Amino acid sequence: ACAVVGSEVDLRSAVAAGIGAPTAGALFRAVAGGQLQIRSKAVISGSTGVHASEDEPYKVVVDASRGVKGVHCLRATRCPPGPGEVELKTSVWALNFRDILVAVGAIPSEVAGKSLGIGGECLGEVVGVGDGVAHVKLGDRVIGVPPDGMGSFTTMDARWTTPAPPDMSTDAAVSGTMAYATAWLGLYWMARIEEGDRVLIHSAAGGVGMAAVHLCLRRGCVVFGTASTAKKRSMLLSLGCAAVFDSRNIASFERGVREVTGDGVDVVLNSLAGPAIVASLKLLRPMGRFVELGKRDQYEETHVSLGPFLGGLSYFAAHLDVLMLSWPSKARTLLEEVWRELSSLPALPTTSFSMANLPNSLEFLSKGTHIGKVLVTVSATPVFQPGPGTVAGPVGDSVAKAIRGELGNGDPSQSLVCVPDLASLRDAHLFEALGNAGAVVTASPTVAVLAKDLVPQSPVLTIPNWEPVAWAQLQQRLVGSGPFVAVEEEGGEDLREWLMDVVTDMVGDIGMDDAFEDAGLDSLSLISLARRLSTKIGKAVSVSDVMANSTPQRLLAALSGGPVVAPTRPRVVCLHGWRANAAAMEHGMSPYTSAVGVVEWVFMTAPRRSTGPQDPSVPSSMDTYEWWGQRGGSFEEGWMMPHTEGFEESEVALEDVGAIGVVGFSQGGAAATLVSAAWAAFFSAVEPPIYPRVKSDQATFHTYDLLEEHVQQSMRVESHYDRSRSETYHHSEGHTIPRDPNIVAAFAHFVFGQLGTRAGDSFFQ
């Protein structure tokens, strides 16, 4: 392993002073610019985290800012079942495509006002039964379809469980329910397919697609399918499909269906997006039924002409998750129908990963090259520990203070030491704490090397800037990262050959001048390609780099034309409210930042420290700030006109923040009007003392409670912008950043629309 760790003079002085020593096998070597390189022969472990066995409770959590790599396990406590609930000790989980979209922040993790995160299908043993549950008992091997809760133990509504057929294999038991239930909902309950119906199933080689093929054949229908590769198309023909076409070539499958059928089909089960929807509607015969599985076009409010519906067509959205959360009794009836038949239905093919390889399983699923279902077996896995009970740092240190404020009461046996730079270790108490640290965070590579020498068994994290950062982000990196990061290695072949092999593996044959998007690379595939490119060439490559150079030829030319400039994701600045702080804003925005993981969220602090009573929702131990206001004025009125002291200072601070978008809450919303950005989002904004000249092409998002005290100010801010470029949503949560999942989804749709990106594939399973 190798790293540049600081100046030679500083490091040798530190060692001479007794603060650490070179690690065994390490060599000092001066390099250009007076920097020192440490080169070690020691093997660097890929993880320094603690492991939990399959018998210990842990749960899966998501950091959407890191995509599928941000999915990790956290040590948890078991939750005793309440009335109508059961607790399962799980053995295997089945992934659905929605898990990918949640992991990368492409769609909200709430539906119908309830949590719907990672994990929707499992097999396990009943280890706890709540009052009123009679259909399962302790020790039963059961199938479960919880809306959330992937982990080694999970507690769920008992209605989402049933005893597994005793003669059914583990893989068949866990992989069949959601795929068959989704297809059952769309084909049997909605489209009401009958013998002789012609049914076109898009993406028919996936879990739901294959289940749909089996259900249609079972009912006596004539089945046509689409799939992305020749291997998948051949497999579908072997199952009994009458014809199978290329799902990536709209003109080809539209022409093929017409040539084979003459006048089209009776039912389309759709999981394709955009123009494929229009083409598929045109393939329906009079009184045909169009059943939508995906959500991408619905999140993006895609417009579809009503012309084809003159033929008496019907449109259905087969969203099983919405049925389960909104109409649980009806959903239970549907599941019972499926479970009664499950043992007689063909088992779906599966590919298995261990829980320790969960990120890899999600990435595999995102590539779209699998057939059937992807399973995750519960096993020993690295886990995050609960937050530390002790957080040490220099007196008044902002990073340590922010972490303490976020964590509250942590694990008393765990300690975190925050060391901004080498000079901080002159404090004897901090140096003593470093010698006993359970984990270390620093902005100094020199301190990182010394800490690894002093406490070699403890994880050490180096962050680029010494400023408050969310504990969840720190923990993600502390578990698997130290000052040296072990990364996956890509093959050593020529870059051109490597790139073509990787893209072909994702979407099939592609020419040097074919556009990635036209070839079928969706947003998730682009994320995967950018990450693998970064590893391959040893420099950061972003999705925007790939999209800007949209063919293999152009991308190779850009990469070989010189060093790749380390890119950043689109930057969005968030401005906190009156006498609050960046940490409070980050907490309030958490549902929104989780829903949009494709941007860099920057939480900015006002330049002026609070001069009076602070926001009562912010802990009194935390520093707070104001954008302007009356010195010593009350929290209720100190911000109001004519109190503008400090306004000019904020104007200067916000003059050039270099962001594509800006988000502001309350007084932060007023401050957001001062930021030059392509778009702005206002949460219960109040008015600024002076409105700047508004850009005519600036898009805006507004949300507020019609009954909040200063709603008229929010309305006046809204009226200052072009209504044709504005979106407005009302809520009933008062003067706050609302948690309403519908508003979160609307915000995500707005941001994705401004970025010109897609919120994820329309495939659902």
Secondary structure, DSSP 8 states (H G I E B T S, - for coil): -EEEEEEHHHHHHHHHTTS----TTEEEEE-GGGEEEEEE-S---S---EEE-TTS-EEEEE-GGGGGGGEEEEE-------TTEEEEEEEEEEE-HHHHHHHTTSS-SEETTEE--S---EEEEEEEE-TT--S--TT-EEEE--SS--BSEEEEEGGGEEE--TTS-HHHHHHHHHHHHHHHIIIIIIS---TT-EEEETTTTBHHHHHHHHHHHHHT-EEEEEESSHHHHHHHHHHT-SEEEETT-HHHHHHHHHHHHSS-EEEEEE---THHHHHHHHTEEEEEEEEE---HHHHTT----SGGGGG--EEEE--HHHHHHH-HHHHHHHHHHHHHHHTTS----EEEEEGGGHHHHHHHHHHT---BEEEEE---EEEB---EEEEE-STT-HHHHHHHHHH-S-EEEEEEEEE-SGGGGGSHHHHHHHHT-SEEEES-HHHHHHHHHHSTTS-EEE-SS-S---HHHHHHHHHH--SS--------S-HHHHHHHHHHHHHS---TTS-HHHHT--HHHHHHHHHHHHHHHTS---HHHHHHS-SHHHHHHHHHSS--------EEEEE--TTB-HHHHHHHTHHHHHH-TTSEEEEE--SEE--S---TTS-TTS--EESS--TT--TTTTTSTT--TTHHHHHHHTTT---SEEEEETHHHHHHTTS--SEEEEES----SS-----TT-EEEEEEETTSTTHHHHHHHHHTS-GGGEEEEEESS-SS----HHHHHHHHHHHHHHHT-----S---
